[in-house]
Amino acid sequence: MNSTEEIAVLEKKLSVPGINGTVSYSADEVAKLRQQDRALTDWRRVDGMTEAELEAAIAADPDADVGSIDWTTVEIGLPHRKHEVHIRLDSDMLEWFKREGRGYQTRINAVLRTFYEHSRASQGDGKHS
């Protein structure tokens, strides 16, 4: 794919934004957009900001708030073995997960796992598998 075709693909990505108008790009894609001076971000302004100014801008951005995470309690482990199942879900809930983009089944699994882990912990089982 030549650079003109790559830019066309990136511009198409812009024309079909995701949730709340958000579009995700890889670092390579951003670099290509910057080279072609087609990035929507004012990179000159960003490049001219100090670290403190960047941190303040991020802190003021409501979309940047991911909540407080206590990283001391995070457990890293191997992924659990998955089994294919067929379940019935409320259509509005399923559509919401799908609108969030690729990986909706993984997100549904994560919600179920969180519920499972909290339920086991509250029942005194406390085991995490």
Rosetta blueprint (number, residue, H / E / L):
1 M L
2 N L
3 S H
4 T H
5 E H
6 E H
7 I H
8 A H
9 V H
10 L H
11 E H
12 K H
13 K H
14 L H
15 S H
16 V L
17 P L
18 G L
19 I H
20 N H
21 G H
22 T L
23 V L
24 S L
25 Y L
26 S L
27 A H
28 D H
29 E H
30 V H
31 A H
32 K H
33 L H
34 R H
35 Q H
36 Q L
37 D L
38 R L
39 A L
40 L L
41 T L
42 D L
43 W H
44 R H
45 R H
46 V H
47 D H
48 G L
49 M L
50 T L
51 E H
52 A H
53 E H
54 L H
55 E H
56 A H
57 A H
58 I H
59 A H
60 A H
61 D L
62 P H
63 D H
64 A H
65 D L
66 V L
67 G L
68 S L
69 I L
70 D L
71 W H
72 T H
73 T H
74 V L
75 E L
76 I L
77 G L
78 L L
79 P L
80 H L
81 R L
82 K L
83 H L
84 E L
85 V L
86 H L
87 I L
88 R L
89 L L
90 D L
91 S H
92 D H
93 M H
94 L H
95 E H
96 W H
97 F H
98 K H
99 R H
100 E L
101 G L
102 R L
103 G L
104 Y H
105 Q H
106 T H
107 R H
108 I H
109 N H
110 A H
111 V H
112 L H
113 R H
114 T H
115 F H
116 Y H
117 E H
118 H H
119 S H
120 R H
121 A H
122 S H
123 Q L
124 G L
125 D L
126 G L
127 K L
128 H L
129 S L
